[in-house]
C-alpha cells in the first residue's frame, strides 16, 4: 500500500504543476496576437461588460472586433480595459456535447439496467433511460463548450 502511494502522489503533483505552467502560458497578450483574423472572440472588460464579435484587427495595445456580419459595426478595445478573452468555436461546443452525451448515455444505460434488474421489470428500461442520459449530457456539454477557451486573462 505504501509503495503505490508515493508514485501516485508524485503523479498528482506533476499534473498540478503542468496545469499551473499551462495557465501561465495562456495569460500572455502574445497568445491574443497569434489569433487569426476572423476568429470569434468574447471579450470581458474590467467594467464587467461582455463584447462578442469577430477579430478584425490586432495592435500591440488594442484589438478591433467586428460586431456585425457585414463588418459595418466595429469596436476597438484597449488592452488595459480587458479582463479576459475567450476564443469560441462550434467544434469546441460539439466536442463537449459529444463527450458528455456519450457519458450520459453510458450512465443512463447503467442506471436503467440496474433499476430493471432490481425491480424485475417486464421490459428493458435501460434504453429509454440511456437516451434521456445522452440528451441531458449533450445539453450540459453544449452549454459548457459554448463558453470557449480562455486565451487571455489580465494579471
C-alpha positions as CSV (number, residue, x, y, z in Angstrom):
1,X,0.0,0.0,0.0
2,X,2.7,2.4,0.9
3,X,4.7,1.6,-2.2
4,X,1.8,2.7,-4.5
5,X,1.1,5.9,-2.6
6,X,4.3,7.6,-3.4
7,X,4.1,7.2,-7.2
8,X,0.5,8.3,-7.1
9,X,1.4,11.4,-5.1
10,X,4.2,12.3,-7.5
11,X,1.9,11.9,-10.5
12,X,-0.7,14.2,-8.9
13,X,2.0,16.8,-8.1
14,X,3.4,16.6,-11.6
15,X,0.0,17.1,-13.2
16,X,-0.8,20.1,-10.9
17,X,2.4,21.8,-11.8
18,X,1.8,21.2,-15.5
19,X,-1.6,22.8,-15.2
20,X,-0.2,25.9,-13.5
21,X,2.5,26.2,-16.1
22,X,-0.1,25.9,-18.9
23,X,-2.2,28.6,-17.3
24,X,0.8,31.0,-17.2
25,X,1.3,30.5,-20.9
26,X,-2.3,31.3,-21.9
27,X,-2.4,34.5,-19.9
28,X,0.0,36.4,-22.2
29,X,-1.1,39.1,-24.7
30,X,1.1,37.3,-27.3
31,X,-1.4,34.5,-27.4
32,X,-4.1,37.0,-28.4
33,X,-1.8,38.5,-31.1
34,X,-1.4,35.0,-32.6
35,X,-5.2,34.6,-33.1
36,X,-6.2,34.6,-36.8
37,X,-8.3,37.4,-38.1
38,X,-12.0,36.4,-38.4
39,X,-11.9,34.3,-35.3
40,X,-14.9,34.6,-33.0
41,X,-14.0,36.1,-29.6
42,X,-15.8,37.1,-26.4
43,X,-14.0,39.9,-24.5
44,X,-14.9,40.6,-20.9
45,X,-13.9,44.1,-19.9
46,X,-12.8,45.1,-16.4
47,X,-16.1,47.0,-16.1
48,X,-17.9,43.7,-16.4
49,X,-19.3,44.4,-20.0
50,X,-19.1,41.5,-22.5
51,X,-18.4,42.1,-26.1
52,X,-18.7,39.3,-28.7
53,X,-17.5,39.5,-32.3
54,X,-15.0,38.5,-34.9
55,X,-11.4,39.7,-34.7
56,X,-10.9,42.4,-37.4
57,X,-7.5,43.9,-36.5
58,X,-4.8,43.5,-33.8
59,X,-2.5,46.1,-32.5
60,X,0.2,45.8,-29.7
61,X,-2.1,47.6,-27.2
62,X,-5.6,47.0,-28.6
63,X,-7.9,44.8,-30.7
64,X,-10.8,45.6,-33.0
65,X,-13.9,43.4,-33.2
66,X,-16.4,43.4,-35.9
67,X,-19.8,43.1,-34.2
68,X,-22.0,42.6,-37.3
69,X,-21.8,40.1,-40.1
70,X,-21.3,42.7,-42.8
71,X,-18.5,44.4,-40.8
72,X,-20.2,47.8,-40.7
73,X,-20.2,47.9,-36.9
74,X,-16.8,47.7,-35.1
75,X,-15.5,48.4,-31.7
76,X,-11.9,48.9,-30.6
77,X,-10.9,47.6,-27.1
78,X,-7.8,48.7,-25.3
79,X,-5.6,46.1,-23.7
80,X,-5.8,47.9,-20.3
81,X,-9.6,47.6,-20.4
82,X,-9.6,43.8,-21.0
83,X,-10.2,41.4,-18.1
84,X,-10.5,38.1,-20.1
85,X,-10.6,37.0,-23.8
86,X,-12.2,33.7,-24.9
87,X,-12.0,32.1,-28.3
88,X,-15.3,30.5,-29.3
89,X,-15.8,27.7,-31.9
90,X,-18.5,25.3,-33.0
91,X,-16.1,22.5,-32.9
92,X,-15.3,23.1,-29.3
93,X,-19.0,23.1,-28.4
94,X,-19.6,19.9,-30.4
95,X,-16.7,18.1,-28.8
96,X,-18.0,18.8,-25.3
97,X,-21.6,17.9,-26.3
98,X,-20.4,14.6,-27.8
99,X,-18.2,13.6,-24.9
100,X,-20.8,14.4,-22.2
101,X,-23.6,12.9,-24.3
102,X,-21.6,9.6,-24.5
103,X,-21.0,9.7,-20.8
104,X,-24.7,10.4,-20.2
105,X,-25.7,7.5,-22.4
106,X,-23.4,5.1,-20.5
107,X,-24.6,6.4,-17.1
108,X,-28.2,6.2,-18.1
109,X,-27.9,2.7,-19.5
110,X,-26.2,1.5,-16.3
111,X,-28.8,3.1,-14.1
112,X,-31.6,1.7,-16.2
113,X,-30.1,-1.7,-16.3
114,X,-29.6,-1.8,-12.5
115,X,-33.1,-0.5,-11.8
116,X,-34.6,-3.0,-14.2
117,X,-32.8,-5.9,-12.6
118,X,-33.6,-4.8,-9.1
119,X,-37.3,-4.4,-9.8
120,X,-37.7,-7.3,-12.2
121,X,-39.1,-5.0,-14.9
122,X,-41.3,-6.6,-17.6
123,X,-39.5,-4.8,-20.4
124,X,-35.9,-3.4,-20.7
125,X,-35.9,0.1,-19.3
126,X,-32.2,0.8,-19.8
127,X,-32.7,2.0,-23.4
128,X,-35.1,4.9,-22.7
129,X,-33.1,6.0,-19.7
130,X,-29.9,5.8,-21.7
131,X,-31.5,8.1,-24.3
132,X,-32.5,10.6,-21.6
133,X,-29.0,10.5,-20.1
134,X,-27.5,11.1,-23.6
135,X,-29.8,14.1,-24.2
136,X,-29.0,15.6,-20.7
137,X,-25.3,15.0,-21.1
138,X,-25.2,16.5,-24.6
139,X,-27.1,19.6,-23.4
140,X,-24.8,20.2,-20.5
141,X,-21.8,19.6,-22.7
142,X,-23.0,22.1,-25.3
143,X,-23.5,24.7,-22.5
144,X,-20.1,24.1,-21.1
145,X,-18.4,24.0,-24.5
146,X,-20.1,27.2,-25.8
147,X,-18.1,29.2,-23.2
148,X,-14.9,28.8,-25.3
149,X,-11.2,28.6,-24.4
150,X,-9.6,31.3,-22.3
151,X,-6.7,32.7,-24.3
152,X,-6.0,35.8,-22.2
153,X,-6.6,36.7,-18.6
154,X,-5.4,40.1,-17.3
155,X,-2.8,40.0,-14.5
